[in-house]
Amino acid sequence: RTQPDEPAWRGQSSPAESAARLAFVHAPLSYFALDKLASKGTRRAGGSLVDVGEPEDWSRPIAKDAWSGARAGSWACSEGGWDSPKLRPTTETFLVLEGWGCVTDVDGPR
């Protein structure tokens, strides 16, 4: 049985079982509370080309490499701006719950 702030793994006895058989994952909102996210450090320390402030990231996964390689979790970032030196070979979808952001394509459009 999981703790109240831990994810529930429906159709499996534990998260250690194969992600390929993962039927459904969910967690209470408290699982993604800011104090439960792990620091990834500053964007500058991670190799990004920071142009505004000193942004820092935090994250917590809920599903890794499930659903044909898809991943899900929570991510937070402090104020700032950066160009990523790593081009993304995949598609990323996100929902902004608080604050605002701007994504600029390589060719310039926002």
N, C-alpha and C positions, 0 to 999 in steps of 0.2 A: 504494500500500500504506500502511496506517495504522501509526502508532507503537503500541507495546504498550499504552499507557495512553489511546489515542484510540478513539472508537466505530467500529464496523464498519458499513458501509452495504451490506446484502445486496441484490442486484438492481439496484444503481446504481453508477456509477463515482465519484461524489463526493456530499457532502452538499448541494452547490449545485443538484442536480437537483430537480425538482418534488416537493414533499412529498406531493402527491396520488398519486404513483406509489410512494411509500415502502412497501416490502414489509415490512421488518423492521429494527429498530435494536437494537443491544445494545452494551454497553461493559463492560470489566472493572471490578471493584470499585474499583481504583486511580483510575479516571477521576473518581470521586466522593469521593476523599480530602478531608478538611477543608481541607488546604492548597491544593487545586485549586478550591475554591468561591470565588466573587467576593462581596465584601461589598456588601450593599444598604444599609448604614448602620443607624442605630438606628431603632426603631419610632417614637419620639417625633419625630425629624427627618423621618420619612416622613408625619407627620400623624396617627398613631394616638394614642388617648387612653390613655397609659401609666398604670397604677395600681399596678404592682409592679416595682421594679428599673429597669433601663435596658436592655431586651432589644434585641439586634442580630441581624440576619438575614444569611445567606449562601446563595447558590444557584449551581447550574450546570445549564443545560438540556441535554437530549440530543435532544429533538425539539420543534420549535416549529410550531404550527399544522398538525400532521399529523392524519390520521384525522378529518376533518370538524371541524377546529378544536381538537382535543384537544392538550394539551401534556404533556410528561413531563420529569422531571429530578430533581435532588436539592435539598433545602432543609435548612438547619440554623438553629437559633436559640439564643441564650444565655438564661439563666434570666430570667424576668420575666412580666409580664402586661399585657394591653392590650385595649381595645375598639377594633374597627376602625370607622373612620368611613365606610368604603366597603362598602355592601351588595353581596354577591356574586350576580350574575345567573346563575351557573353552579354546577355541582356539583363539589366537590373531594373527592378520595379520597387518603388518605395512609396510610402504614405507619410507625409509630414503631419505630425500630431500637434506640434507647437513650434512657433517661429516661422522662418521662411528660408528659402534657398534659391539658388540659380545654377542651372546646369548649362554649360556652353559646349556645343559640339566643336570638334577639331577644326571645322571650316568656319567657325565663328558664330553661327546663329544661336540665340538663347531660347 
